[in-house]
Amino acid sequence: MQMDSAKFLSRVALFGFLGIAVFFLWTEHRAHLLGALPYVLLLACPLMHLLHGGHHHRRSTPPPSTREGAEGRSVAKGDVDEP
């Protein structure tokens, strides 16, 4: 039982010190971090464009699952043309 209470107290102390450190880091460096935020967003745009993978390929012909109907509309394979 002594080991459990010692572990608990050490974890409470650790998280207390981490919370204090995060608080002071945030209060001291908030202006620098928030001042750089618009530039980070602007730099993220081209990065996301490059890493997106190019899903905007255009085809010159329709996919093989469609064909031209009698009226010039696109009809799926399973659809029936009405006269």
Helices and strands as residue ranges (DSSP letters): H 2-51, E 66-68, E 74-76
